Each structure stands twice: as C-alpha cells, then as structure tokens.
Amino acid sequence: QVQLVESGGGLAQAGDSLRLSCAASGRTFSSYAMGWFRQAPGTEREFVAAIRWSGTTTYYADSVKDRFTISRDNAKNTVYLQMSSLRPEDTAVYYCAAAALSASWSRYYYSSPQYGYWGQGTQVTVSS
C-alpha cells in the first residue's frame, strides 16, 4: 500500500506560480512512477505530468508543457509539481498518483488505469 497526500494548492492569479507537493508513505517510494492529474468541474480527469522511478524521464501534457515541471525527491518520498504562468483554465482539483513498476507504464503513462494509488486531491483556482 502507498498513501499519498497532496498539498500546496490554493488561489492564484493568472501569471502566478504555485508548487504542489505529494508526500508518499508506505512501500518503497522509489519503485513507483508518479503522475499528476487534474479534474475541472464537469470534465473528466486528465493527465498533467509524469516522472519515471529514477526521475530521469518526465512527460507532460501539451497544455502544460514549458509551464509546469514535475520532479521528485526519493530521499524525502515526495513528488512536486512546479506550476508557472498559471492560467484560469488550469483551475482544477490536482491529484497525485503512483504506478507500480510496469513495462506498460512507459507507453501508457498518461492513462489513469496505470496508477493504482491516488491522493485525495488539492484544489487550484486561478483567477483572471
């Protein structure tokens, strides 16, 4: 079992920056790939960013590329999402997720079913 707790959400203005954190507990954090997803009201959950177990490879949705940065600190069992140049359309509940070691993750990192563990989410609201 892996428990995930997000923090760092809140209210921001367009152009601002926020950093989300996701603290993991339970099994060995470094053996899990990590992802961030988000869900706005009335929409489906969508992929935002993901990072491999070692942290050497990252993936981003086109909508956040060059604005958001995912990183991880395996010594602290924490994954981060640095969000810059925020836009009103970034408003959503942001979820942290963990995926067990799997050959399919490299191909389907953007797919929710790849992740077996989820946090409770943290709200990010961006005003114009």
Contact map, one row per residue, 1 for C-alpha under 8 A:
11100000000000000000000001100000000000000000000000000000000000000000000000000000000000000000000000000000000000000000100000000000
11110000000000000000000111100000000000000000000000000000000000000000000000000000000000000000000001000000000000000000100000000000
11111000000000000000000111000000000000000000000000000000000000000000000000000000000000000000000000000000000000000000111000000000
01111100000000000000011110000000000000000000000000000000000000000000000000000000000000000000000110000000000000000000111100000000
00111110000000000000011100000000000000000000000000000000000000000000000000000000000000000000000100000000000000000000001110000000
00011111000000000001111000000000000000000000000000000000000000000000000000000000000000000000001100000000000000000000001111000000
00001111100000000001110000000000000000000000000000000000000000000000000000000000000000000000000000000000000000000000000001000000
00000111110000000111100000000000000000000000000000000000000000000000000000000000000000000000000000000000000000000000000001000000
00000011111000000111000000000000000000000000000000000000000000000000000000000000000000000000000000000000000000000000000001111000
00000001111100000000000000000000000000000000000000000000000000000000000000000000000000000000000000000000000000000000000001111000
00000000111110000000000000000000000000000000000000000000000000000000000000000000000000000000000000000000000000000000000000011110
00000000011111011100000000000000000000000000000000000000000000000000000000000000000001000000000000000000000000000000000000011110
00000000001111110000000000000000000000000000000000000000000000000000000000000000000001110000000000000000000000000000000000000111
00000000000111110000000000000000000000000000000000000000000000000000000000000000000011110000000000000000000000000000000000000111
00000000000011111000000000000000000000000000000000000000000000000000000000000000000111100000000000000000000000000000000000000000
00000000000111111100000000000000000000000000000000000000000000000000000000000000000111000000000000000000000000000000000000000000
00000000000100111110000000000000000000000000000000000000000000000000000000000000011111000000000000000000000000000000000000000000
00000001100100011111000000000000000000000000000000000000000000000000000000000000011100000000000000000000000000000000000000000000
00000001100000001111100000000000000000000000000000000000000000000000000000000001111000000000000000000000000000000000000000000000
00000111100000000111110000000000000000000000000000000000000000000000000000000001111000000000000000000000000000000000000000000000
00000111000000000011111000000000000000000000000000000000000000000000000000000111100000000000000000000000000000000000000000000000
00011110000000000001111100000000000000000000000000000000000000000000000000000111000000000000000100000000000000000000000000000000
00011100000000000000111110000000000000000000000000000000000000000000000000011110000000000000000000000000000000000000000000000000
01111000000000000000011111001000000000000000000000000000000000000000000000001100000000000000000000000000000000000000000000000000
01110000000000000000001111101000000000000000000000000000000000000000000000001000000000000000000000000000000000000000000000000000
11100000000000000000000111111000000000000000000000000000000000000000000000000000000000000000000000000000000000000000000000000000
11000000000000000000000011111000000000000000000000000000000000000000000000000000000000000000000000000000000000000000000000000000
00000000000000000000000001111111000000000000000000000000000000000000000000000000000000000000000000000000000000000000000000000000
00000000000000000000000111111111000000000000000000000000000000000000000001001000000000000000000000000000000000000000000000000000
00000000000000000000000000011111100000000000000000001100000000000000000001001000000000000000000000000000000000000000000000000000
00000000000000000000000000011111100000000000000000001000000000000000000000000000000000000000000000011000000000000000000000000000
00000000000000000000000000011111110000000000000000011000000000000000000000000000000000000000000001111000000000000000000000000000
00000000000000000000000000000111111000000000000001111000000000000000000000000000000000000000000001111000000000000000000000000000
00000000000000000000000000000001111100000000000001111000000000000000000000000010000000000000000111100000000000000000000000000000
00000000000000000000000000000000111110000000001111100000000000000000000000000000000000000000000111100000000010000000000000000000
00000000000000000000000000000000011111000000001111000000000000000000000000000000100000000000011110000000000000000000000000000000
00000000000000000000000000000000001111100000111110000000000000000000000000000000000000000000011110000000000000000000000000000000
00000000000000000000000000000000000111110000111100000000000000000000000000000000000000000001111000000000000000000000000000000000
00000000000000000000000000000000000011111011110000000000000000000000000000000000000000000001110000000000000000000000000000000000
00000000000000000000000000000000000001111111100000000000000000000000000000000000000000000011100000000000000000000000000000000000
00000000000000000000000000000000000000111110000000000000000000000000000000000000000000000001000000000000000000000000000000000000
00000000000000000000000000000000000000011111000000000000000000000000000000000000000000000000000000000000000000000000000000000000
00000000000000000000000000000000000000111111100000000000000000000000000000000000000000000000000000000000000000000000000000000000
00000000000000000000000000000000000000110111110000000000000000000000000000000000000000000000000000000000000000000000000000000000
00000000000000000000000000000000000011110011111000000000000000000000000000000000000000000000000000000000000000000000000000000000
00000000000000000000000000000000000011100001111100000000000000000000000000000000000000000000000000000000000000000000000000000000
00000000000000000000000000000000001111000000111110000000000110000000000000000000000000000000000000000000000001110000000000000000
00000000000000000000000000000000001111000000011111000000000110010000000000000000000000000000000000000000000001000000000000000000
00000000000000000000000000000000001110000000001111100000011110000000110000000000000000000000000000000000000001000000000000000000
00000000000000000000000000000000111100000000000111110000011100000000010000000000000000000000000000000000000011000000000000000000
00000000000000000000000000000000111000000000000011111011111000000000011100000000000000000000000000000000000000000000000000000000
00000000000000000000000000000001110000000000000001111111110000000000000000000000000000000000000000000000000000000000000000000000
00000000000000000000000000000111110000000000000000111111000000000000000000000000000000000000000000000000000000000000000000000000
00000000000000000000000000000100000000000000000000011111100000000000000000000000000000000000000000000000000000000000000000000000
00000000000000000000000000000000000000000000000000111111110000000000001100000000000000000000000000000000000000000000000000000000
00000000000000000000000000000000000000000000000000111111110000000000000000000000000000000000000000000000000000000000000000000000
00000000000000000000000000000000000000000000000000110111111000000000000000000000000000000000000000000000000000000000000000000000
00000000000000000000000000000000000000000000000011110011111100000000010000000000000000000000000000000000000000000000000000000000
00000000000000000000000000000000000000000000000011100000111110000000000000000000000000000000000000000000000000000000000000000000
00000000000000000000000000000000000000000000001111000000011111011000000000000000000000000000000000000000000000000000000000000000
00000000000000000000000000000000000000000000001110000000001111111000000000000000000000000000000000000000000000000000000000000000
00000000000000000000000000000000000000000000000000000000000111111000000000000000000000000000000000000000000000000000000000000000
00000000000000000000000000000000000000000000000000000000000011111000000000000000000000000000000000000000000000000000000000000000
00000000000000000000000000000000000000000000000100000000000111111111000000000000000000000000000000000000000000000000000000000000
00000000000000000000000000000000000000000000000000000000000111111111000000000000000000000000000000000000000000000000000000000000
00000000000000000000000000000000000000000000000000000000000000011111100000000000000000000000000000000000000000000000000000000000
00000000000000000000000000000000000000000000000000000000000000011111100000000000001111000000000000000000000000000000000000000000
00000000000000000000000000000000000000000000000000000000000000011111110000000000111100000000000000000000000000000000000000000000
00000000000000000000000000000000000000000000000010000000000000000111111000000001111000000000000000000000000000000000000000000000
00000000000000000000000000000000000000000000000011100000010000000001111100000011110000000000000000000000000000000000000000000000
00000000000000000000000000000000000000000000000000100010000000000000111110000011100000000000000000000000000000000000000000000000
00000000000000000000000000000000000000000000000000100010000000000000011111001111000000000000000000000000000000000000000000000000
00000000000000000000000000000000000000000000000000000000000000000000001111111110000000000000000000000000000000000000000000000000
00000000000000000000000000001100000000000000000000000000000000000000000111111100000000000000000000000000000000000000000000000000
00000000000000000000000000000000000000000000000000000000000000000000000011111100000000000000000000000000000000000000000000000000
00000000000000000000001000000000000000000000000000000000000000000000000011111100000000000000000000000000000000000000000000000000
00000000000000000000001110001100000000000000000000000000000000000000000111111110000000000000000000000000000000000000000000000000
00000000000000000000111100000000000000000000000000000000000000000000000111111111000000000000000000000000000000000000000000000000
00000000000000000000111000000000010000000000000000000000000000000000011110001111100000000000000000000000000000000000000000000000
00000000000000000011110000000000000000000000000000000000000000000000111100000111110000000000000000000000000000000000000000000000
00000000000000000011100000000000000100000000000000000000000000000001111000000011111000000000000000000000000000000000000000000000
00000000000000001111000000000000000000000000000000000000000000000001110000000001111100000000000000000000000000000000000000000000
00000000000000001111000000000000000000000000000000000000000000000011100000000000111111000000000000000000000000000000000000000000
00000000000000111100000000000000000000000000000000000000000000000011000000000000011111000000000000000000000000000000000000000000
00000000000001111000000000000000000000000000000000000000000000000010000000000000001111100000000000000000000000000000000000000000
00000000000111111000000000000000000000000000000000000000000000000010000000000000001111110100000000000000000000000000000000000100
00000000000011100000000000000000000000000000000000000000000000000000000000000000000011111110000000000000000000000000000000000111
00000000000011000000000000000000000000000000000000000000000000000000000000000000000001111110000000000000000000000000000000001111
00000000000000000000000000000000000000000000000000000000000000000000000000000000000000111110000000000000000000000000000000000100
00000000000000000000000000000000000000000000000000000000000000000000000000000000000001111111000000000000000000000000000000011100
00000000000000000000000000000000000000010000000000000000000000000000000000000000000000111111100000000000000000000000000000111100
00000000000000000000000000000000000001111000000000000000000000000000000000000000000000000111110000000000000000000000000000111000
00000000000000000000000000000000000001110000000000000000000000000000000000000000000000000011111000000000000000000000000011110000
00000000000000000000000000000000000111100000000000000000000000000000000000000000000000000001111100000000000000000000000011110000
00000100000000000000000000000000000111000000000000000000000000000000000000000000000000000000111110000000000000000000011111000000
00011100000000000000010000000000011110000000000000000000000000000000000000000000000000000000011111000000000000000000011010000000
00010000000000000000000000000000011110000000000000000000000000000000000000000000000000000000001111100000000000000011111000000000
01000000000000000000000000000001111000000000000000000000000000000000000000000000000000000000000111110000000000000011110000000000
00000000000000000000000000000001111000000000000000000000000000000000000000000000000000000000000011111100100000000111100000000000
00000000000000000000000000000011100000000000000000000000000000000000000000000000000000000000000001111100000000000011000000000000
00000000000000000000000000000011100000000000000000000000000000000000000000000000000000000000000000111110100000000000000000000000
00000000000000000000000000000000000000000000000000000000000000000000000000000000000000000000000000111111110000000000000000000000
00000000000000000000000000000000000000000000000000000000000000000000000000000000000000000000000000001111111000000000000000000000
00000000000000000000000000000000000000000000000000000000000000000000000000000000000000000000000000000111111110000100000000000000
00000000000000000000000000000000000000000000000000000000000000000000000000000000000000000000000000101111111110000100000000000000
00000000000000000000000000000000000000000000000000000000000000000000000000000000000000000000000000000111111110000000000000000000
00000000000000000000000000000000000000000000000000000000000000000000000000000000000000000000000000000011111110000000000000000000
00000000000000000000000000000000000000000000000000000000000000000000000000000000000000000000000000000001111111100100000000000000
00000000000000000000000000000000001000000000000001000000000000000000000000000000000000000000000000000001111111110100000000000000
00000000000000000000000000000000000000000000001111000000000000000000000000000000000000000000000000000000000111110000000000000000
00000000000000000000000000000000000000000000001000000000000000000000000000000000000000000000000000000000000111111110000000000000
00000000000000000000000000000000000000000000001000000000000000000000000000000000000000000000000000000000000011111110000000000000
00000000000000000000000000000000000000000000000000000000000000000000000000000000000000000000000000000000000000111111000000000000
00000000000000000000000000000000000000000000000000000000000000000000000000000000000000000000000000100001100110111111000000000000
00000000000000000000000000000000000000000000000000000000000000000000000000000000000000000000000011110000000000111111110000000000
00000000000000000000000000000000000000000000000000000000000000000000000000000000000000000000000011110000000000001111110000000000
11110000000000000000000000000000000000000000000000000000000000000000000000000000000000000000000011100000000000000011111000000000
00110000000000000000000000000000000000000000000000000000000000000000000000000000000000000000001111000000000000000011111100000000
00111100000000000000000000000000000000000000000000000000000000000000000000000000000000000000001110000000000000000000111110000000
00011100000000000000000000000000000000000000000000000000000000000000000000000000000000000000001000000000000000000000011111000000
00001100000000000000000000000000000000000000000000000000000000000000000000000000000000000000111100000000000000000000001111100000
00000111110000000000000000000000000000000000000000000000000000000000000000000000000000000000111000000000000000000000000111110000
00000000110000000000000000000000000000000000000000000000000000000000000000000000000000000011110000000000000000000000000011111000
00000000111100000000000000000000000000000000000000000000000000000000000000000000000000000111110000000000000000000000000001111100
00000000111100000000000000000000000000000000000000000000000000000000000000000000000000010111000000000000000000000000000000111110
00000000001111000000000000000000000000000000000000000000000000000000000000000000000001111110000000000000000000000000000000011111
00000000001111000000000000000000000000000000000000000000000000000000000000000000000000110000000000000000000000000000000000001111
00000000000011000000000000000000000000000000000000000000000000000000000000000000000000110000000000000000000000000000000000000111
